[in-house]
Amino acid sequence: MKRALIAMSGGVDSAAAAILMQDAGYECIGATMKLIAGGGSRCCSLSDINDARNAAWKLGIPHYVLNYTEAFTRHVIEPFVEAYERGETPNPCIECNRHLKFSLLRRRMLELEAETLVTGHYAQTEQSGGRFLLKKGIDPKKDQSYVLYTMKQEELSHTVFPLGNLTKAEVRDLAAARNLGISGKKESQDICFVEDGDYASFIEAYTGRRSPEGNITDTEGRVLGRHRGLIRYTLGQRRGLGIAGNTPVYAAAKNITGNTLVAGKESSLYTKTLSAHEVNLIACENLFCPLRLGVKTRYLQKESFAMVEQTGPDTIRVEFEKPQRALTPGQAAVFYDGDVVVGGGTIS
């Protein structure tokens, strides 16, 4: 019998994934990653671990809790803090997938002599022309292919996403039919290790350093007011600037060296080009010529068409057909050909 390691978060999605793999004839083993010491986070909490354990018990499969707190701190929390202090806005879910789910957890899969790693992501895989492809999930409201763009061919070859062809409603119905007790459980939102959503306070507490106040200037360098620390602002932000005037102004840029927040009219937020680094291509080895692809620069947005050109081994330049609002360093730019993920990288 084929064996699968199921990444069980304690939520309905991963439990439903376990059900589907059981029904497909796999011998299933459940594994929950403990990522935060103390268990008080928004996900992977002690309560979530218990929910995962109970679901595994009801399904009759063994369940393990894997302590990855040190690796999570090193690969996710510390880079998150460092990126914010550089003036970037990182996506820690992408780094968790890159370094933990499809690296450490995949290693554990091999140790348990399983052939397949299973997660509850809403995405699909397909083998075509000698390559493994990553594709969108069919539910546009739940598609999670954006946060999976770092996956390599070897990882894709041993990974299954059973929920890719289901809607969220169908997944909840599946869990309810098996009486797992979590079919109505709310989804975790925002960043898991920041309990109250206050990123700036978390970073200051973690580092022991207060983000210094500084000037807010317009695009010409004229002082408009004072900011409360650059880590408290995101490009495109309007609320919280504390600047009165007849014309609304927005956070348009951060000058880390001068500790200055640049504010401008909404028109100043739009640009047609970006560069990305740490690029990972899935659908091909290299882009040998510029391609017209759909590009997402935020998780919850539709793609916009652009010409995507590879400029180095792991760098890409993107030129959009229409100007894009608040392209933010540290976020991911992910490239699509229809429902196929071509690849992606970090906005420079």
C-alpha angles and dihedrals in degrees: 000000000000115000127218131189110217118206099220115192096177092257132114095254098060091041090053089049089056091051092052093048091049090051089050089059102259126144099235131208120188122218129182121195115223102210107163125056110235095023098246099125130115091254135019088032123151088263091053091049089053091048090051091047092049092048091050090049092051090049091048097238130129117255132205132189112215118203106221098153094121093048091046091053092048099043103030116017099040095046088047091055093044092049093052090050089053089055096257131126107224131196107226093186089068092052092047090054092045099048106024116022097040098028114033095024091046089052089054089050089059092046089055090050092242121150098206139048114206129195134174095242118136098238139098138227130209136177115228134160094352094309134096112235131207114217137183122267113251093242104081091198092057105031108136101180089114093071093045100058093109093068117123128217094257091051093048091049091063100035129093127191103194094181096059094100096042136081122232090251091055091050092052090049090051093052092045091052090057092047095233093155095231103079091110097041114133119245120250111253135202124355112346099217096049101075100190098031093248100131095174095054090046092052093047092049092047095049099031088228128118114225102239123240119242146161128302109213135181121243089273093055098256113145113246101170145306131294126214097228127318094248087069094066136073126195111265093027117142106170119076098028092110094215118139121206147119093263121056115241130201138200101270105168144353123229102199095180093054094033089233131144113211116213126194146158118288089259089065090064095066126092136157102214140058138170123219132196135190086046120185119194119202108170094049142008095243140355101244093185136014112283132200104234140158111257129199119196096178131040096238101047139088121252120264120208118252143155108256117201128182110228101177143354091292105008131091137184120214125198114188125213089224128031114266126218123242102344100198128209112236095032120106127256108206123191124215136191099197105303094341120100106227092185143278147219145193117281109245 
